[in-house]
Amino acid sequence: EELKENEFKDLYDTPEENKTYVKDVTIDTDFELLFPDSYINNIAERLSLYTKLNELETEEELTRFENDLIDRFGELPPQVTDLLNSVKI
């Protein structure tokens, strides 16, 4: 699709108004992508953090979020690292 839009744009006669963009993405993985109970034991806090994570729009915001987690809860467990990496993707 990227080549179609950039490199070979003149070959395709696609009007701009017909383009659709995906806003939600689902990633299937064998990794555990979560905040473990042992890392954040308060359910309301975990849900709040998932909501904040969902609202992030830039990689800089994600980096700040990661640093805030480390400041508040300590070193990130592998599940959280995998979760943040999946968001980064």
CYANA upper distance limits for C-alpha pairs under 8 A (distance plus 0.5 A):
  1 GLU  CA      5 GLU  CA      6.75
  2 GLU  CA      6 ASN  CA      6.51
  2 GLU  CA      7 GLU  CA      8.33
  3 LEU  CA      7 GLU  CA      5.48
  3 LEU  CA      8 PHE  CA      6.58
  3 LEU  CA      9 LYS  CA      8.23
  4 LYS  CA      8 PHE  CA      5.54
  4 LYS  CA      9 LYS  CA      6.03
  4 LYS  CA     12 TYR  CA      7.67
  5 GLU  CA      9 LYS  CA      5.50
  8 PHE  CA     12 TYR  CA      7.57
  9 LYS  CA     13 ASP  CA      8.38
 14 THR  CA     18 ASN  CA      7.70
 15 PRO  CA     19 LYS  CA      8.07
 27 ILE  CA     86 SER  CA      8.49
 31 PHE  CA     79 GLN  CA      7.87
 31 PHE  CA     82 ASP  CA      7.56
 32 GLU  CA     79 GLN  CA      5.85
 32 GLU  CA     82 ASP  CA      7.81
 32 GLU  CA     83 LEU  CA      8.10
 33 LEU  CA     79 GLN  CA      5.74
 33 LEU  CA     80 VAL  CA      6.84
 33 LEU  CA     82 ASP  CA      6.30
 33 LEU  CA     83 LEU  CA      4.84
 33 LEU  CA     86 SER  CA      8.43
 34 LEU  CA     79 GLN  CA      6.16
 34 LEU  CA     80 VAL  CA      6.20
 34 LEU  CA     83 LEU  CA      6.43
 35 PHE  CA     39 TYR  CA      7.05
 35 PHE  CA     40 ILE  CA      7.04
 35 PHE  CA     46 ARG  CA      7.22
 35 PHE  CA     79 GLN  CA      7.26
 35 PHE  CA     80 VAL  CA      6.13
 36 PRO  CA     40 ILE  CA      6.84
 36 PRO  CA     41 ASN  CA      8.20
 36 PRO  CA     79 GLN  CA      7.74
 36 PRO  CA     80 VAL  CA      8.24
 37 ASP  CA     41 ASN  CA      5.11
 37 ASP  CA     42 ASN  CA      8.06
 37 ASP  CA     43 ILE  CA      8.50
 39 TYR  CA     73 PHE  CA      7.32
 39 TYR  CA     77 PRO  CA      7.94
 40 ILE  CA     45 GLU  CA      7.78
 40 ILE  CA     46 ARG  CA      6.85
 40 ILE  CA     73 PHE  CA      7.67
 41 ASN  CA     46 ARG  CA      8.24
 42 ASN  CA     46 ARG  CA      6.85
 43 ILE  CA     47 LEU  CA      6.74
 44 ALA  CA     48 SER  CA      6.62
 45 GLU  CA     49 LEU  CA      6.70
 46 ARG  CA     50 TYR  CA      6.75
 47 LEU  CA     51 THR  CA      6.77
 48 SER  CA     52 LYS  CA      6.79
 49 LEU  CA     53 LEU  CA      6.48
 50 TYR  CA     54 ASN  CA      6.65
 51 THR  CA     55 GLU  CA      6.97
 52 LYS  CA     56 LEU  CA      7.15
 53 LEU  CA     62 LEU  CA      8.12
 53 LEU  CA     65 PHE  CA      8.11
 56 LEU  CA     61 GLU  CA      6.49
 56 LEU  CA     62 LEU  CA      6.90
 57 GLU  CA     61 GLU  CA      7.34
 57 GLU  CA     62 LEU  CA      8.36
 58 THR  CA     62 LEU  CA      6.95
 59 GLU  CA     63 THR  CA      6.68
 59 GLU  CA     88 LYS  CA      7.29
 60 GLU  CA     64 ARG  CA      6.77
 61 GLU  CA     65 PHE  CA      6.59
 62 LEU  CA     66 GLU  CA      6.63
 62 LEU  CA     84 LEU  CA      8.11
 62 LEU  CA     88 LYS  CA      8.09
 63 THR  CA     67 ASN  CA      6.70
 64 ARG  CA     68 ASP  CA      6.58
 65 PHE  CA     69 LEU  CA      6.76
 66 GLU  CA     70 ILE  CA      6.88
 66 GLU  CA     84 LEU  CA      8.20
 67 ASN  CA     71 ASP  CA      6.66
 68 ASP  CA     72 ARG  CA      6.62
 69 LEU  CA     73 PHE  CA      6.17
 69 LEU  CA     74 GLY  CA      7.50
 69 LEU  CA     76 LEU  CA      8.13
 70 ILE  CA     74 GLY  CA      4.99
 70 ILE  CA     75 GLU  CA      5.89
 70 ILE  CA     76 LEU  CA      6.90
 76 LEU  CA     80 VAL  CA      6.49
 76 LEU  CA     81 THR  CA      6.76
 77 PRO  CA     81 THR  CA      6.95
 78 PRO  CA     82 ASP  CA      6.59
 79 GLN  CA     83 LEU  CA      6.61
 80 VAL  CA     84 LEU  CA      6.63
 81 THR  CA     85 ASN  CA      6.62
 82 ASP  CA     86 SER  CA      6.61
 83 LEU  CA     87 VAL  CA      6.91
 84 LEU  CA     88 LYS  CA      6.69
 85 ASN  CA     89 ILE  CA      6.80
